[in-house]
């Protein structure tokens, strides 16, 4: 992501005002110069992607870790589980 700004500041000043700030060629000295200032584009660094190892470390001893593997691997779909639960609990008051 980049931050963009189309605004600029323009000002005509005496080149001697820039002495010690910007090195100017000798033919710019003792003359009026136009200064244009733009906002520098800055790249916003995104956090690095987490690896599986990092995720495992974050989950260690968490409630989420205790849920991993609760449902055994099978060929059943989520719809199969839904139907089973609805049949089992549809009569409960």
C-alpha positions in Angstrom: 0.0 0.0 0.0 1.3 3.4 -0.9 0.3 6.8 0.4 -0.2 9.3 -2.4 -0.6 13.0 -2.3 -0.9 15.3 -5.2 -0.5 18.4 -3.2 2.7 20.5 -3.5 4.1 23.6 -2.0 5.7 26.0 -4.5 7.7 29.1 -3.4 10.2 31.4 -5.0 13.1 32.2 -2.6 16.6 33.6 -2.6 19.0 30.7 -3.3 21.2 32.0 -0.4 18.4 30.8 2.0 19.3 27.2 1.0 22.9 27.5 2.0 23.8 24.7 4.3 20.6 22.9 3.5 20.9 21.9 -0.1 24.1 21.9 -2.3 23.5 24.1 -5.3 25.6 24.6 -8.4 27.5 27.9 -8.5 25.3 29.4 -11.2 22.3 29.1 -8.8 23.9 31.2 -6.2 22.7 34.8 -5.6 19.6 34.2 -7.7 15.9 33.6 -7.1 15.0 29.9 -7.3 11.6 28.1 -7.2 11.3 25.4 -4.6 8.6 22.7 -5.1 8.0 20.4 -2.2 6.0 17.1 -2.5 5.1 14.6 0.1 7.5 11.7 -0.2 5.7 8.4 -1.0 6.3 5.9 1.8 5.7 2.2 1.5 3.7 0.9 4.4 5.2 -2.4 5.5 2.7 -5.2 6.0 3.4 -7.7 8.8 5.0 -10.9 7.5 2.7 -13.9 6.9 2.7 -16.5 9.7 4.2 -19.9 9.1 2.5 -23.1 10.3 5.1 -23.3 13.0 4.2 -19.7 14.2 0.5 -20.6 14.2 1.1 -23.8 16.1 3.1 -21.9 18.7 0.2 -19.3 19.1 -2.4 -22.1 19.5 -0.3 -24.2 22.0 -2.3 -24.7 25.2 -5.2 -22.6 23.9 -8.9 -23.6 23.9 -8.6 -23.6 20.1 -6.0 -26.3 20.3 -8.3 -28.5 22.4 -10.9 -28.4 19.5 -8.5 -29.5 16.8 -9.4 -33.1 15.8 -12.7 -33.2 17.6 -14.4 -34.3 14.4 -12.8 -37.4 13.0 -11.8 -37.3 9.3 -14.5 -38.9 7.3 -16.2 -38.6 4.0 -19.2 -36.9 5.6 -20.1 -33.4 4.5 -21.2 -30.5 6.8 -24.7 -31.1 5.5 -24.5 -34.7 6.8 -23.5 -33.4 10.3 -26.3 -30.8 10.1 -28.9 -33.3 9.2 -27.8 -35.7 12.0 -28.0 -32.9 14.6 -31.4 -31.6 13.4 -32.8 -35.2 13.6 -31.3 -35.7 17.1 -32.4 -32.4 18.6 -35.5 -31.4 16.7 -37.9 -32.7 19.4 -36.1 -31.0 22.4 -38.3 -28.4 24.2 
